[in-house]
Amino acid sequence: MPLQKTTFNPGINREGTAYDNEGGWFDCNLVRFRMGHPEKFGGWQKAISTLYQGTARALHNWISLSGTKYLGIGTHFKYYISENSGAYADITPIRLTNSNTSNAFAATDGSSTITVTDDAHGAVLNDFVTISSAASLGGNITAAVLNQEYQIASIIDGNKYTIVAKDTSGNTVTANSSDTNNGGSATDFVYQLNTGLDVVVSSTGWGAGLWGGTTDGALTTTLNDSGGISNSDTTIILTSATGFANGDTILIGSELITIGTISTNTLSSCTRGVSGTTAAAHSDGATVQLVTGNASSANDFNGWGQAAGTGIQSAIANLRIWQHDNYGEDLMLNIRNGGLFRWVENNGTTTRASLLSTATGANLVPTKALQVLTSETDRHLIVLGADPIGSDSGTRTGEVDPMLIAFSDQEDPLQFEALSTNSAGDLRLSSGSQIIGAVKSRQEIMVFTDTSLYSMQFIGPPFTFGLNLINESTGLLGPNAAVTAPGGVFFMSYDAFYLYNGTVQQIPCSVRNYVFSDLNSNQAFKIHAFTNNEHSEVGWFYPSASATEVDRYVIYNYAEQVWYYGQLSRTAWLDSNIENYPQAAGGGYVYQHEIGFDDDGSEMTNVFIESADMDLTDGDKFAFLRRVIPDIKFLDDDSSSNVNLITKVRNFPGDSLTTASTANVTPSTKQNHIRARGRQFVLRLASNDGNSGNIGVGWRLGSTRYDIRLDGRQ
């Protein structure tokens, strides 16, 4: 028989079965489509060599009038600014300053844990505090050890917490018998904004208690195991198990653990990583706190897995999501359900952001918000989910109104009082229960609630802005699940992908069921929409059903109208505009993407594309494959570049695929002789992971041909 050309429909189709999708592609990873043909993703490398602290869910860049490039990074711990791709500057707002504190420190011989006494500190677990003016405790705990920034290790009560002593290089310092002083009588403490959640914990809801729980009276002890515990250990030894009971839930770090049985200070048959948390290794001396269980409820560490007390709607009760935009050269930013801040560019990166409501000249500036943005053409500062003006008309209430939009006077982001002489004011949405997010489009701002989509447009005096209800059946899945691209606003709703370009329309999607059936909806607020305009792509990073963090992506190529997906952990993204390459956050680093074909200098692994089943004569006869003539274009000039062209077979749709042949293909390969027999056969192209010649390798697949013939009937 003549050679048979394998030509496939572009894009991935998972709406049917692999057998039903003959002539199409069925699975892939780190592969896109260009002109109908699959090719390997571009690679990535670190844009900034240093780590940031926390999980970044927001990136924002801009250029000052002087030409300085700024990158803002918002994590669940801090907010950073990088100037001209330099080191991170911490501009996290200050929450509280306590000065001249006496008898602040207590150390224990042989322990690195320092107990800090500072009345009404208002801190929560993992908060950052900068200590100054402290004196030596008399031994290893010197003034240099104390006077630096610390992350709080545990909360004892509203007046006390612990830190782990370290030197200026970050190495742990252990107290000795001479550390008997209290650190002096004039210690200063500067507390940064309370840290937030990096995971949504089941049953807490958006208005649940403080991050890490409320700690007054909480029962606390430490691990007492010289080697610590691994992520799989079910036996845990405590310094003291007094007050703990069988079946209680404890908290170590960010992991919840259910106790099986207790013998003296040993916990046995423990269940690790419960209530949506992840099992992790913990060091000896790590803080162990009672969350809830059979012990006295007065000892419970409330908040995790429990309903909050009445009236709690705090910024630190929510997944930490920063929102930001520029007002001129200055940066406006807020945390969802939290404060509204401003960083003044002229003051430099050595200064921190501060509350906008406390700025000189501020008049009725909102103190809480869901999102802040700037209306570009008319220069209004817009605050979505603002706290309303109180009944006395002189102050804001301090409580988020989830359907209220407040806007400043034109050219004055500090004036929010509506007067006959200005254009400040507010609007209230009616469809839905809360604003989820907003994106700027051409001449309008698209505002999404949990059920609906509004268009907000500048119309001038006397009303300033007008609202038009576009759709009442397509809410937004998360605050960052919408993005503006050429052609309109693309967004991810609860059951499908949509496009707004004057009207709302569902985008036909060949991987819709695959994505939404593998989505962890409890972590949906982590979804991050992105564009890659160089490749005509719009996509979404999302957490899969088995993950609590973003680990997958799905992409729609709007030029070719095809879909593809894969695995990649990126929690925030910026398209190329100010920078030459897209930037993305993941694993504590900011990366530049579409550079070469490698994973930060190492081979990009698990790159493949696999077809659906093919057959001859509708599969009623077996096929015998003797030879394959590959059509692969290597996108580099290295003669040692190579990939694997794999042929798989099966006899019935219900059978598992069996690899019949693996042909190694190089730029000089003309043909490969193979032996494969089956009713159906599948083509898979994979980067030859781990073999030589694959650093810097890119490829594009054309129309591979098979020498294939009928081989009898069964």
Secondary structure, DSSP 8 states (H G I E B T S, - for coil): ---EE---EEEE--SS-TTTTTTEEEEEESEEEETTEEEE---EEESSSS--SS-EEEEEEEE-TT--EEEEEEESS-EEEEETT-SEEE---EEEEEEEE-S-EE--TT--EEEEE-TT----TT-EEEEES----SSSS-HHHHSSEEE--EEEETTEEEEE-B-TTS-B----TT--S---S-EEEEEES---BSS--TTT-TT-S-TT-B-TT--EEEB--TT-B-SS---EEBS--TT--TT-EEEETTEEEE--EEETTEEES-B-S-TT-----B-TT-EEEEEESSS-GGG--BTTTS---TT---GGGSB--EEEEEETTEEEEEETTB-EEEE-GGG-TTS--EEGGGSTT-BS--S-BSEEEEETTTTEEEEET---B-TTSSSB-SS--TTEEEE-BTTBTTB-S--TTS--EEEE--SSSSEEEEEEETTEEEEEESS-EEEEEEEETTTEEEEEEEESS---SSTTSEEEETTEEEEE-SSSEEEESSSEEE---TTHHHHHTTB-GGGGGG-EEEEEGGGTEEEEEE-BTT-SS--EEEEEETTTTEEEEEE---SEEE-SSSSSS-EEEETTEEEEESSTTEETTEE--S-EEEE--EESGGGTEEEEEEEEE--EEESS--TT--EEEEEEEESSTTS--EEEEEEEE-TT---EEEEEEESEEEEEEEE-TTSTT-TT--EEE---EEEEEEEEE-
